[in-house]
Amino acid sequence: MADSTIDSSLVILKDNYWPGAPLPNFGKPKDGWTGSSHHNVATAAFKVGTKVQQYHENANSLGKPGWYEMIYLQVGTQGDTVAAKSLMIPEDATFTMQVTNNAAAGGAILGTGGVYAISAMTNAYYGWFWSGGVAPTDEIAGLDGNLYTDGNVAAGSGVDCKAAAGTSGVGTVANEAVLGVRTTLKQGFGTAQAADA
């Protein structure tokens, strides 16, 4: 099937790779998720791996209200320029808190560790990434709109990392044309609420 897209509001992510739980008393930063004092910065403003969970009303998009999770990570090697809605995966096959959109990177854990960039990012810089739950499109404009898919996503299917049109995207877990190389572990990192376009 040809490459396609799915609205970000129709994908629910599962954080089943990054260790730790969201901090119970830590909310959205005062200046928002993309504030210049902490997002896309050369020096980490928070501990790498910090997770925050918030409730999102989803009033202005296709999706339903629900919880979402953000995680603070570092950009590693770039494959393509990192933009809002770039699918990022762990930098390599060993555990790392660095993420990349380089389709040649990664290893056996690629099926479980997908996050999305919420804005353009600079190589080796730190920032927040959408890592779980519904897409907070009302709070983060950069997440609103279409995510790339491999054209095989069905309603209710698990999603996994894929390469689509030269850009990282998602496809069904059962499809073996994964981004990079991984084992046959088919846990996936999210669920599609509808078929792709």
C-alpha positions in Angstrom: 0.0 0.0 0.0 1.1 3.6 -0.6 2.3 5.9 2.2 -0.6 7.7 3.9 -1.5 9.8 7.0 -3.7 9.7 10.1 -4.8 12.6 12.2 -2.8 12.8 15.4 -6.0 13.0 17.4 -6.8 9.5 16.3 -3.7 7.9 17.7 -3.3 7.0 21.4 0.3 6.3 22.5 1.5 3.8 25.0 4.6 4.5 27.0 6.0 1.0 27.4 9.7 1.7 27.0 10.8 4.8 29.0 11.4 3.9 32.7 9.7 5.7 35.6 6.3 7.1 36.3 5.0 10.7 35.8 5.9 13.0 38.7 2.8 13.3 40.8 3.3 17.0 41.8 4.8 18.3 38.5 2.6 19.9 35.9 2.9 21.7 32.6 5.7 24.3 32.7 4.5 27.9 33.3 5.5 29.0 29.8 4.1 25.9 28.2 5.7 22.8 26.7 7.7 24.7 24.1 9.0 27.5 26.4 12.4 28.8 25.4 13.9 28.4 28.9 13.6 24.6 28.8 12.6 23.3 25.3 15.1 22.9 22.4 17.9 24.0 24.7 21.6 23.1 24.7 21.7 22.4 28.5 19.0 20.3 30.1 16.6 22.3 32.3 15.0 19.2 33.8 16.4 15.7 34.5 16.4 13.7 31.3 13.6 11.2 31.5 11.3 13.4 33.6 7.7 12.5 32.8 4.6 14.6 33.3 1.0 13.5 33.0 -1.8 15.9 32.3 -5.5 15.9 31.4 -6.4 17.2 27.9 -10.0 18.4 27.1 -9.4 18.0 23.3 -12.1 20.6 22.6 -10.8 21.7 19.2 -9.9 18.4 17.5 -11.2 15.1 16.4 -10.1 13.1 19.4 -11.8 12.5 22.8 -10.7 14.1 26.1 -8.1 12.1 28.0 -4.8 11.9 29.7 -1.5 12.4 28.0 2.2 12.0 28.9 5.2 14.1 28.1 8.8 13.1 28.6 12.0 15.2 28.6 14.7 13.7 26.3 17.7 14.7 24.2 17.9 14.6 20.4 20.7 12.4 19.2 21.7 11.9 15.6 19.2 13.3 13.1 18.2 11.4 10.0 16.1 14.2 8.6 15.5 17.7 10.1 13.5 17.2 13.3 10.1 19.1 13.0 6.9 19.0 14.9 5.3 15.6 14.6 8.6 13.8 13.7 8.5 10.3 15.0 11.5 9.7 17.2 12.9 6.4 18.4 15.7 5.4 20.8 19.1 6.3 19.5 20.4 2.8 19.3 19.8 -0.8 20.4 21.2 -0.2 23.9 19.2 1.8 26.5 19.4 5.5 25.9 17.6 8.7 26.7 18.5 10.1 23.3 16.1 9.9 20.4 16.6 10.0 16.7 14.5 10.1 13.5 17.3 8.3 11.6 15.8 5.2 10.1 19.2 3.4 10.2 19.5 3.8 14.0 17.9 1.7 16.7 17.7 -2.0 17.4 15.6 -4.6 19.0 13.6 -2.1 21.1 12.2 -0.1 18.1 8.8 -1.7 18.5 8.2 -0.2 21.9 9.9 3.2 22.0 8.2 5.8 19.8 7.7 9.4 20.8 6.8 12.5 18.8 8.6 15.8 18.6 6.4 18.8 19.5 8.4 21.4 17.6 11.5 21.7 15.5 14.6 20.5 17.4 18.3 21.0 17.1 20.8 18.1 17.2 22.0 17.3 20.8 19.4 19.7 22.3 16.9 18.8 25.1 13.2 19.2 25.1 9.7 17.7 25.6 8.2 14.9 23.5 4.7 13.4 23.4 5.1 9.9 24.8 1.7 8.6 25.9 -2.1 9.0 25.8 -4.1 11.4 23.6 -2.4 14.0 21.5 -2.7 17.3 23.4 -3.4 19.3 20.2 -5.2 22.2 22.0 -2.1 22.8 24.1 0.6 22.0 21.6 -0.2 23.4 18.2 2.7 21.5 16.6 1.0 18.2 17.3 -2.2 19.1 15.5 -2.6 17.6 12.0 -1.5 14.5 10.2 1.1 11.9 11.2 2.7 9.8 8.5 1.7 6.1 8.1 2.7 3.3 5.8 -0.8 3.1 4.5 -1.7 -0.1 6.4 -3.2 1.3 9.6 -6.7 0.0 10.4 -9.1 1.1 13.2 -8.2 -0.5 16.5 -4.8 -1.7 15.3 -1.6 -1.4 17.3 1.0 1.0 15.7 4.7 0.6 15.4 7.6 2.6 13.9 7.8 2.6 10.1 9.6 4.6 7.4 7.2 6.4 5.1 8.0 8.8 2.3 11.5 9.2 3.7 10.1 10.3 7.0 9.5 8.2 10.1 5.9 7.2 10.4 3.6 4.6 11.9 2.0 1.4 10.6 0.3 -1.7 12.0 2.3 -3.8 14.4 1.7 -6.9 12.2 3.5 -5.3 9.3 7.2 -6.3 9.3 8.4 -3.3 7.2 9.6 -1.6 10.4 11.8 1.5 10.8 15.3 0.1 11.2 15.9 -3.4 12.6 14.2 -5.1 15.5 13.1 -8.5 16.8 9.7 -10.0 16.2 8.4 -8.5 19.5 5.0 -7.0 18.6 4.1 -4.8 21.5 3.8 -1.6 19.6 3.7 1.9 21.1 0.2 3.0 20.4 -3.3 2.3 19.0 -5.1 3.8 16.0 -8.7 4.9 16.7 -9.4 4.9 12.9 -7.9 3.8 9.6 -5.4 6.0 7.9 -6.4 8.2 5.0 
